[in-house]
Amino acid sequence: MNYKRKPARSLPRIALALFPLLVVAVTTPVLADRGDAAFLLAREAFRNGERVRLGRQLEALQGHPLQPWAEYWSLRQRLDDGDASGVPDYLNRHAGAYLAEKLRSDWLRVLGKAGEWENFRRELPLLALPDAEVNCYAAQAAGTAETARPLWNGGHDLPQACEVLVDRLVSAGELKVEEVWQRVRRLFEAKRVGAARSAAAYLPASEGFDGRGLESIAQLPARHLEKLPAGFAARRGGREVALFAVQRLARSDPLDAAKRFARIESRFTDEERAYAWGQLAWQAAQRHLPEALAWYEKAAGSALSEEQAAWQARAALRAHDWVAVRKAIAAMPPALSAQPDWIYWQGRALAVAGRTDEARGHFLRISGRPNFYGNLADEELGRVVEVPPPASAPSTEELALAAANPGFQRALALMRLDMRIEGVREWVWSLRGMDDRSLLAAAEFAKRNEIWDRAINTADRTLAQHNYSLRYLAPFSAQVLPKADQLALNNGWVYGLMRQESRFVMNAKSSVGAKGLMQLMPATAKWVAQKIKLSDFHPARVTEMDTNVTLGTHYMKMVLNSLDNHPVLASAAYNAGPGRARKWRAERPLEGAIYAETIPFSETRDYVKKVMSNAVYYNTLFEGKPQSLKATLGVIGARGQGETGVEQLP
């Protein structure tokens, strides 16, 4: 690729000289200096509210990369007491930095809560990304309550600042009763019974809503439906509580819920009946029940949520009803139908109908994108999945600019001290406004410091100049590839899964307790270790690279062998469990892409798509030739085909 590049800005010699030192320093797993120890003590003092102790540690941190964090903590403590002295000076000295944005947001909340609107209006334009609470304070400052309406109608949590605006809407008679009911329904659907009861407090008494016993109904919805009082349908409140019971029962048994609702549906309005069938159809679709499409027909006229609309299309895909696929996607809200998933499937549906030119137009809209549906669209257009020519390597000066970036220095220091979440936020904030050359330099800088996840995510952001060797890094290859080869596992699939699991962060730990490069649950790791007779295994070793990869690759091989040797099934099993991956198969063969799209768990659905697309790119890089995602996805055989011992796997 030929291109013209602007010369990099020259740097002071000191910055160039610091670059190699920075690369070495961040790879050291121990405290870099006494400043690190002081920083950790400062963090502890902040958490404990020990202001004098925090002040002493702040003095010891002078010149340390993380000094601004300790300063932020000190100022944050003052703000809690309503003392903003020092805040403007800090904001000026660290203008544009992540912590300046964070402190200004904190300050605006304090100002808004105190009603200091003059200062609030002065600082608000300087905040880059105001959140819902700040926006609601801004609406209070401007004297308009309409800002709260989208939050209310969207079912989002309402900070106290927004509740004030809702109260104003109610007082002015501008919040309609139907808007309240719609919020109550959305909160019921989200299983947030307490929040639904709070929202229902805005209903007039004439609606007849009785919030007592909602928790009991949520636990035993069938019993409530069995004991409905004779006059339950006289007022809307009674009908909505019954609909809540139907919706809750549908989550566990859609068929039983449908039978029970059919007995009483004449007691409801047309809109309420359509709403109930929309809930039933949604739950049925997620369980791959054949009744789903017919129930969606009964829901005609109901305003389906985006999730319900998506599952209507998925139910049609599962049934191979391409006419229903086309209609479902056409009926989606515009923002949803414009997503790559539905552009692709609408193109497929149009192609089946013989509307070739229209189908091609859909595929062209998303072709060339380096993701699951972009890859599939390319193949529908007769193109192969390949990586673009790499951009030229960052120059010494470009790398030095990255090394001298204070935000990157703070990010790496935070990660060194096991404050990865804060480090990632610093890093991501520092990328704002960077062009492709700067992004590639930052990615290379992260790679040289073995911060693999930041290298990958940063390289992923480029728009015109790319380096797929950075996007699809393959660290630890000397250890990983021999293990994959020994088990006859596809190298691209192994790396594609690892990339999605942990981004190669060795000490990664999920919210449910999965650990290490391959995110193994403790029970699974122990089970695999016993099966392969791994000597000297101890749970504490799960995060060790060699142990983690040994156990992870063996588990991949086990699920692959148990599920028809199909990588799509095995990927779903790795994330959600072998039993679920098997349950999600159909009674007849399914296209691999349809199986992936109709996985009920959103996390697993997204995971499988990304793992398989990752695998194609890794294999392209490993083998030096284009690959086919469609061929990799293949066809998922009918339920039971090629299954051996899957029920024994954890």
NULUM-715855 format. One line per field, with one value per residue (C-alpha): x, y, z. Coordinates in steps of 0.1 Angstrom, whole numbers, plus 5000, padded with zeros to 4 digits. Layout:
// NULUM-715855
X [X; ...]
Y [Y; ...]
Z [Z; ...]
***
This chain:
// NULUM-715855
X [5000; 5014; 5004; 5018; 5024; 5029; 5063; 5061; 5064; 5099; 5103; 5127; 5157; 5146; 5114; 5133; 5157; 5129; 5112; 5134; 5132; 5094; 5092; 5114; 5098; 5062; 5071; 5085; 5059; 5072; 5068; 5088; 5099; 5088; 5063; 5043; 5041; 5031; 5004; 4989; 4989; 4972; 4945; 4939; 4937; 4911; 4890; 4891; 4884; 4918; 4925; 4956; 4972; 4963; 4979; 5012; 5012; 5005; 5037; 5056; 5042; 5057; 5069; 5054; 5032; 5002; 5005; 4974; 4954; 4963; 4955; 4922; 4913; 4923; 4901; 4873; 4873; 4870; 4841; 4823; 4824; 4813; 4849; 4859; 4891; 4919; 4895; 4898; 4936; 4936; 4913; 4936; 4968; 4953; 4930; 4920; 4930; 4907; 4909; 4900; 4869; 4861; 4867; 4846; 4818; 4820; 4820; 4790; 4770; 4779; 4770; 4737; 4727; 4734; 4716; 4746; 4735; 4758; 4789; 4772; 4764; 4800; 4816; 4791; 4803; 4838; 4826; 4830; 4807; 4780; 4761; 4723; 4726; 4745; 4722; 4692; 4709; 4715; 4678; 4670; 4694; 4677; 4642; 4630; 4619; 4618; 4653; 4638; 4612; 4636; 4651; 4616; 4603; 4635; 4632; 4666; 4674; 4665; 4691; 4676; 4683; 4660; 4633; 4629; 4622; 4597; 4579; 4578; 4563; 4536; 4528; 4524; 4502; 4527; 4534; 4507; 4492; 4500; 4537; 4536; 4521; 4547; 4575; 4559; 4557; 4593; 4605; 4584; 4601; 4635; 4625; 4628; 4597; 4606; 4614; 4581; 4562; 4580; 4570; 4534; 4533; 4527; 4495; 4462; 4441; 4415; 4438; 4433; 4469; 4477; 4514; 4511; 4522; 4542; 4572; 4550; 4535; 4570; 4579; 4546; 4529; 4508; 4492; 4482; 4466; 4447; 4433; 4424; 4394; 4363; 4365; 4402; 4396; 4374; 4402; 4435; 4456; 4441; 4446; 4482; 4491; 4476; 4497; 4527; 4519; 4516; 4548; 4567; 4552; 4563; 4599; 4598; 4571; 4557; 4533; 4517; 4515; 4498; 4472; 4464; 4462; 4440; 4414; 4411; 4422; 4386; 4388; 4415; 4416; 4429; 4462; 4466; 4460; 4486; 4511; 4506; 4511; 4542; 4556; 4547; 4561; 4594; 4599; 4589; 4613; 4642; 4633; 4631; 4595; 4576; 4546; 4566; 4558; 4521; 4521; 4539; 4510; 4486; 4508; 4502; 4495; 4516; 4547; 4574; 4606; 4638; 4646; 4612; 4615; 4649; 4636; 4607; 4633; 4654; 4623; 4617; 4653; 4651; 4620; 4637; 4607; 4624; 4592; 4587; 4623; 4619; 4586; 4600; 4631; 4611; 4589; 4618; 4625; 4649; 4678; 4675; 4671; 4701; 4724; 4748; 4730; 4697; 4711; 4728; 4698; 4675; 4699; 4697; 4659; 4658; 4682; 4659; 4630; 4650; 4654; 4691; 4699; 4682; 4701; 4734; 4727; 4722; 4755; 4774; 4762; 4782; 4809; 4845; 4838; 4862; 4834; 4812; 4785; 4809; 4828; 4796; 4785; 4818; 4814; 4779; 4795; 4821; 4849; 4873; 4882; 4917; 4938; 4947; 4984; 5000; 5007; 5044; 5057; 5056; 5087; 5110; 5095; 5059; 5067; 5084; 5053; 5032; 5058; 5057; 5019; 5010; 4977; 4995; 5022; 4994; 4976; 5006; 5015; 4979; 4980; 5013; 4997; 4967; 4943; 4934; 4900; 4913; 4943; 4920; 4899; 4930; 4942; 4909; 4905; 4940; 4931; 4904; 4911; 4941; 4946; 4956; 4994; 4991; 4968; 4993; 5021; 5001; 4992; 5029; 5039; 5014; 5026; 5062; 5051; 5032; 4999; 4983; 4946; 4954; 4975; 4946; 4918; 4939; 4949; 4912; 4903; 4922; 4901; 4924; 4958; 4958; 4981; 4962; 4992; 4985; 4947; 4952; 4983; 4994; 5015; 5029; 5030; 5060; 5039; 5004; 5010; 5027; 4998; 4973; 4992; 4995; 4957; 4951; 4933; 4930; 4955; 4933; 4904; 4925; 4938; 4904; 4889; 4917; 4915; 4878; 4882; 4909; 4926; 4957; 4955; 4971; 4955; 4921; 4892; 4855; 4826; 4816; 4851; 4866; 4904; 4934; 4941; 4914; 4890; 4886; 4861; 4877; 4855; 4862; 4899; 4899; 4879; 4901; 4933; 4920; 4910; 4944; 4962; 4980; 5006; 5010; 4978; 4965; 4937; 4962; 4980; 4951; 4963; 4998; 5001; 5013; 4988; 4959; 4967; 4972; 4938; 4920; 4932; 4923; 4889; 4884; 4894; 4869; 4840; 4849; 4850; 4817; 4799; 4803; 4838; 4821; 4839; 4807; 4791; 4823; 4827; 4791; 4799; 4831; 4812; 4777; 4783; 4781; 4745; 4732; 4752; 4735; 4701; 4703; 4706; 4676; 4657; 4671; 4704; 4710; 4733; 4761; 4754; 4717; 4727; 4749; 4723; 4696; 4717; 4694; 4721; 4732; 4766; 4772; 4757; 4781; 4809; 4805; 4803; 4835; 4854; 4846; 4855; 4887; 4896; 4893; 4916; 4941; 4942; 4946; 4977; 4990; 4986; 4992; 4961; 4925; 4900; 4862; 4840; 4810; 4831; 4843; 4807; 4795; 4763; 4752; 4738; 4705; 4703; 4721; 4743; 4780; 4774; 4794; 4797; 4786; 4765; 4796; 4814; 4812]
Y [5000; 5034; 5064; 5097; 5104; 5137; 5138; 5131; 5159; 5162; 5154; 5166; 5143; 5134; 5118; 5098; 5087; 5076; 5053; 5022; 5027; 5028; 4996; 4977; 4992; 4982; 4946; 4942; 4925; 4940; 4975; 4998; 5021; 5035; 5056; 5026; 5016; 5052; 5051; 5019; 5034; 5065; 5044; 5026; 5059; 5072; 5041; 5044; 5082; 5089; 5124; 5132; 5099; 5105; 5139; 5124; 5098; 5126; 5143; 5111; 5108; 5140; 5132; 5098; 5090; 5083; 5115; 5129; 5099; 5107; 5144; 5134; 5113; 5142; 5167; 5142; 5140; 5177; 5178; 5154; 5182; 5208; 5223; 5228; 5246; 5233; 5218; 5245; 5245; 5207; 5209; 5235; 5215; 5182; 5196; 5169; 5140; 5112; 5123; 5159; 5146; 5125; 5153; 5178; 5153; 5148; 5186; 5191; 5166; 5185; 5218; 5204; 5189; 5222; 5242; 5263; 5268; 5297; 5276; 5245; 5263; 5275; 5241; 5220; 5229; 5217; 5181; 5159; 5130; 5139; 5110; 5108; 5123; 5154; 5157; 5158; 5185; 5204; 5201; 5215; 5244; 5250; 5248; 5219; 5185; 5168; 5154; 5128; 5115; 5093; 5079; 5071; 5056; 5036; 5018; 5031; 5037; 5072; 5091; 5114; 5144; 5128; 5119; 5156; 5162; 5133; 5150; 5182; 5164; 5148; 5181; 5198; 5169; 5161; 5125; 5103; 5074; 5051; 5062; 5051; 5017; 5011; 5018; 4994; 4967; 4972; 4969; 4938; 4923; 4932; 4913; 4946; 4943; 4969; 4995; 4987; 4993; 5027; 5037; 5027; 5052; 5078; 5061; 5077; 5057; 5051; 5027; 5002; 4990; 4970; 4965; 4942; 4906; 4912; 4893; 4863; 4865; 4866; 4834; 4815; 4830; 4799; 4800; 4837; 4828; 4799; 4821; 4852; 4870; 4872; 4909; 4911; 4926; 4954; 4979; 4980; 4975; 4940; 4931; 4943; 4922; 4892; 4900; 4902; 4867; 4854; 4870; 4855; 4820; 4822; 4826; 4791; 4774; 4793; 4764; 4763; 4801; 4802; 4776; 4796; 4829; 4815; 4807; 4843; 4864; 4875; 4896; 4918; 4946; 4940; 4958; 4938; 4905; 4914; 4924; 4890; 4870; 4891; 4881; 4845; 4844; 4860; 4834; 4806; 4818; 4817; 4781; 4773; 4762; 4758; 4778; 4810; 4823; 4816; 4835; 4864; 4866; 4869; 4897; 4918; 4954; 4953; 4975; 4949; 4957; 4954; 4922; 4907; 4919; 4903; 4870; 4870; 4871; 4844; 4821; 4825; 4817; 4786; 4775; 4783; 4805; 4831; 4850; 4854; 4865; 4892; 4905; 4904; 4924; 4949; 4955; 4962; 4997; 5014; 5015; 4977; 4967; 4988; 4966; 4943; 4911; 4920; 4937; 4903; 4881; 4904; 4901; 4863; 4864; 4886; 4862; 4832; 4852; 4857; 4895; 4893; 4929; 4940; 4912; 4924; 4959; 4947; 4927; 4957; 4978; 4957; 4940; 4947; 4951; 4929; 4911; 4881; 4895; 4916; 4884; 4865; 4894; 4893; 4856; 4862; 4886; 4861; 4876; 4858; 4868; 4883; 4907; 4941; 4949; 4961; 4998; 5007; 5002; 5032; 5054; 5059; 5093; 5080; 5053; 5079; 5101; 5071; 5064; 5100; 5101; 5108; 5089; 5058; 5061; 5062; 5033; 5011; 5020; 5012; 4979; 4971; 4977; 4954; 4983; 4971; 4986; 5021; 5015; 5006; 5037; 5059; 5041; 5044; 5080; 5088; 5073; 5100; 5119; 5099; 5092; 5059; 5065; 5074; 5044; 5020; 5035; 5032; 4996; 4987; 5004; 4983; 4952; 4959; 4962; 4929; 4947; 4925; 4935; 4972; 4964; 4945; 4969; 4999; 4984; 4975; 5013; 5022; 5033; 5033; 5020; 4987; 4961; 4928; 4912; 4936; 4932; 4894; 4891; 4855; 4858; 4827; 4808; 4787; 4773; 4773; 4760; 4727; 4719; 4726; 4705; 4677; 4676; 4681; 4714; 4741; 4768; 4796; 4783; 4780; 4816; 4829; 4815; 4828; 4862; 4864; 4848; 4870; 4891; 4873; 4888; 4860; 4870; 4878; 4868; 4870; 4880; 4843; 4832; 4819; 4825; 4829; 4830; 4805; 4816; 4782; 4778; 4762; 4731; 4726; 4730; 4704; 4680; 4683; 4680; 4647; 4634; 4641; 4631; 4664; 4660; 4685; 4703; 4729; 4754; 4783; 4772; 4779; 4813; 4800; 4803; 4767; 4751; 4772; 4765; 4728; 4725; 4748; 4731; 4697; 4709; 4723; 4689; 4671; 4693; 4691; 4653; 4651; 4674; 4661; 4676; 4709; 4741; 4761; 4737; 4734; 4772; 4775; 4746; 4763; 4794; 4782; 4745; 4713; 4705; 4739; 4737; 4703; 4715; 4744; 4720; 4714; 4683; 4688; 4702; 4739; 4762; 4771; 4808; 4802; 4781; 4809; 4836; 4817; 4810; 4821; 4837; 4870; 4867; 4832; 4843; 4872; 4851; 4823; 4848; 4865; 4833; 4820; 4853; 4855; 4820; 4828; 4858; 4839; 4811; 4837; 4850; 4816; 4800; 4831; 4826; 4836; 4816; 4810; 4817; 4800; 4768; 4771; 4775; 4746; 4728; 4718; 4682; 4673; 4669; 4637; 4634; 4627; 4632; 4610; 4615; 4651; 4646; 4637; 4670; 4698]
Z [5000; 4990; 5010; 5021; 5057; 5076; 5093; 5130; 5154; 5168; 5205; 5231; 5235; 5270; 5256; 5231; 5258; 5281; 5256; 5261; 5299; 5298; 5278; 5303; 5334; 5328; 5322; 5358; 5380; 5413; 5426; 5405; 5434; 5467; 5449; 5440; 5477; 5486; 5459; 5473; 5508; 5493; 5477; 5510; 5529; 5503; 5507; 5545; 5545; 5562; 5549; 5569; 5559; 5523; 5524; 5537; 5509; 5484; 5494; 5489; 5453; 5439; 5404; 5403; 5372; 5394; 5415; 5397; 5410; 5446; 5440; 5425; 5456; 5479; 5460; 5458; 5496; 5498; 5474; 5497; 5522; 5497; 5494; 5458; 5465; 5443; 5418; 5391; 5394; 5390; 5360; 5343; 5349; 5336; 5309; 5285; 5308; 5320; 5356; 5347; 5330; 5360; 5386; 5365; 5364; 5402; 5407; 5384; 5405; 5437; 5421; 5407; 5440; 5458; 5431; 5423; 5387; 5377; 5384; 5369; 5336; 5334; 5338; 5319; 5283; 5293; 5301; 5271; 5280; 5305; 5320; 5327; 5361; 5349; 5320; 5343; 5364; 5332; 5325; 5359; 5353; 5319; 5334; 5312; 5323; 5289; 5293; 5317; 5292; 5271; 5302; 5316; 5284; 5279; 5312; 5325; 5361; 5372; 5393; 5419; 5397; 5370; 5395; 5402; 5365; 5364; 5393; 5373; 5343; 5365; 5382; 5348; 5336; 5309; 5319; 5304; 5323; 5294; 5297; 5333; 5324; 5297; 5321; 5346; 5320; 5309; 5345; 5350; 5319; 5334; 5366; 5386; 5407; 5432; 5406; 5388; 5421; 5425; 5389; 5395; 5424; 5396; 5386; 5396; 5421; 5394; 5376; 5405; 5407; 5439; 5442; 5472; 5467; 5435; 5448; 5456; 5421; 5406; 5425; 5420; 5389; 5382; 5416; 5411; 5377; 5393; 5421; 5401; 5417; 5397; 5392; 5385; 5350; 5361; 5363; 5344; 5375; 5380; 5344; 5344; 5374; 5357; 5326; 5349; 5361; 5325; 5316; 5346; 5340; 5303; 5314; 5328; 5308; 5277; 5268; 5302; 5303; 5268; 5279; 5310; 5292; 5264; 5291; 5302; 5272; 5265; 5297; 5282; 5257; 5222; 5230; 5262; 5244; 5218; 5245; 5263; 5231; 5223; 5256; 5251; 5216; 5227; 5254; 5230; 5203; 5228; 5236; 5199; 5202; 5169; 5183; 5184; 5149; 5153; 5186; 5171; 5146; 5175; 5188; 5157; 5167; 5198; 5199; 5202; 5219; 5199; 5216; 5208; 5172; 5168; 5182; 5157; 5129; 5147; 5150; 5113; 5105; 5127; 5108; 5074; 5067; 5045; 5038; 5075; 5079; 5054; 5069; 5105; 5095; 5075; 5105; 5129; 5142; 5117; 5141; 5146; 5110; 5101; 5122; 5102; 5115; 5100; 5068; 5061; 5068; 5049; 5020; 5023; 5024; 4993; 4975; 4983; 4968; 4936; 4942; 4934; 4929; 4961; 4980; 4965; 4976; 5012; 5011; 4997; 5027; 5051; 5030; 5038; 5075; 5096; 5115; 5114; 5091; 5071; 5063; 5054; 5031; 5014; 5006; 4993; 4969; 4958; 4978; 5002; 5037; 5037; 5056; 5041; 5034; 5066; 5071; 5075; 5110; 5134; 5133; 5163; 5169; 5166; 5192; 5214; 5213; 5225; 5253; 5264; 5266; 5303; 5300; 5287; 5314; 5340; 5324; 5324; 5360; 5371; 5354; 5370; 5404; 5395; 5389; 5354; 5352; 5360; 5336; 5308; 5313; 5312; 5281; 5262; 5271; 5259; 5224; 5218; 5186; 5175; 5138; 5124; 5127; 5163; 5170; 5154; 5174; 5206; 5197; 5191; 5223; 5242; 5225; 5234; 5270; 5267; 5274; 5247; 5252; 5247; 5216; 5201; 5210; 5199; 5165; 5160; 5159; 5127; 5097; 5067; 5077; 5094; 5110; 5114; 5131; 5159; 5157; 5159; 5181; 5189; 5220; 5238; 5204; 5215; 5243; 5227; 5192; 5203; 5226; 5199; 5174; 5199; 5202; 5165; 5172; 5146; 5156; 5144; 5164; 5196; 5192; 5182; 5214; 5236; 5220; 5229; 5263; 5278; 5252; 5265; 5300; 5321; 5354; 5339; 5361; 5352; 5374; 5378; 5387; 5354; 5354; 5332; 5294; 5286; 5314; 5331; 5359; 5390; 5388; 5351; 5356; 5384; 5364; 5333; 5354; 5368; 5334; 5319; 5351; 5354; 5381; 5409; 5400; 5425; 5419; 5425; 5393; 5370; 5361; 5353; 5315; 5308; 5332; 5319; 5283; 5289; 5307; 5282; 5251; 5265; 5274; 5238; 5225; 5248; 5238; 5201; 5202; 5221; 5198; 5163; 5159; 5150; 5162; 5163; 5188; 5207; 5210; 5223; 5247; 5259; 5268; 5280; 5287; 5266; 5277; 5264; 5232; 5225; 5235; 5211; 5181; 5159; 5149; 5114; 5101; 5105; 5087; 5111; 5109; 5117; 5148; 5159; 5154; 5173; 5204; 5233; 5255; 5241; 5256; 5240; 5207; 5204; 5217; 5191; 5162; 5173; 5180; 5146; 5128; 5149; 5138; 5101; 5105; 5125; 5100; 5072; 5090; 5100; 5066; 5045; 5023; 5024; 5043; 5042; 5072; 5056; 5052; 5088; 5100; 5079; 5088; 5123; 5121; 5137; 5174; 5185; 5155; 5164; 5201; 5224; 5262; 5261; 5292; 5312; 5305; 5331]
***
